[in-house]
């Protein structure tokens, strides 16, 4: 005789007359058309959405021709996680995977293909529920804290999740400050790089000194583009030479006092 045993073989039958995984006080009736989810539709659940607070419940069920979405919410949001399935191709095992708004696994709802098919008879619209009518029992909700940044939303409304790379391009400097802060400094584009300017003629290009001609002799800059102008020799620590710009010109002058 085989000593193999099947533990809890009648679990589904035991839960058939109860409202589990919902609270005993849950009516499971929609707010608009008073449609009943049915106490036997779901016989178990495991919900571990990141950041879920107390009072997780089914906030809405959206029925379309080829897609049915069961939306979960909590006390802080009505869009915590959702499970979607095709009523024309329901999973044979009746398992619905929950995905949060960032595309991460958030739990599982257990049913059967036969019981999930009842939503196909609902009107094609969104049916909403209150927190009291479809509240899950606390034992099926696994707390999961939500530390740190979980997504970046662009100005156009696109949500970026997963591995997001921040790259400091021309004129942008990124630095890490502390354990949870990224500092962004906009330092500008050096040398007035015109390839990033629109329109093209927005900035007037600068004209730099290229040669200095004196007594018919032209002198160019050094290897670094610099001109070194000195009075007498380089060894003079107290040079009286002054070089500055005036009305777009380079003016060379000397300063000092008259010796009596």
Secondary structure as GFF3:
##gff-version 3
##sequence-region A 1 260
A	DSSP	alpha_helix	11	15	.	.	.	ID=ss1
A	DSSP	beta_strand	44	47	.	.	.	ID=ss2
A	DSSP	beta_strand	57	63	.	.	.	ID=ss3
A	DSSP	beta_strand	68	73	.	.	.	ID=ss4
A	DSSP	beta_strand	81	85	.	.	.	ID=ss5
A	DSSP	beta_strand	95	100	.	.	.	ID=ss6
A	DSSP	beta_strand	105	110	.	.	.	ID=ss7
A	DSSP	alpha_helix	113	116	.	.	.	ID=ss8
A	DSSP	three_ten_helix	117	121	.	.	.	ID=ss9
A	DSSP	beta_strand	126	128	.	.	.	ID=ss10
A	DSSP	three_ten_helix	138	140	.	.	.	ID=ss11
A	DSSP	beta_strand	152	153	.	.	.	ID=ss12
A	DSSP	beta_strand	159	160	.	.	.	ID=ss13
A	DSSP	beta_strand	172	176	.	.	.	ID=ss14
A	DSSP	beta_strand	182	186	.	.	.	ID=ss15
A	DSSP	three_ten_helix	190	192	.	.	.	ID=ss16
A	DSSP	three_ten_helix	194	196	.	.	.	ID=ss17
A	DSSP	three_ten_helix	200	202	.	.	.	ID=ss18
A	DSSP	beta_strand	211	214	.	.	.	ID=ss19
A	DSSP	beta_strand	217	220	.	.	.	ID=ss20
A	DSSP	beta_strand	241	246	.	.	.	ID=ss21
A	DSSP	beta_strand	249	254	.	.	.	ID=ss22
###
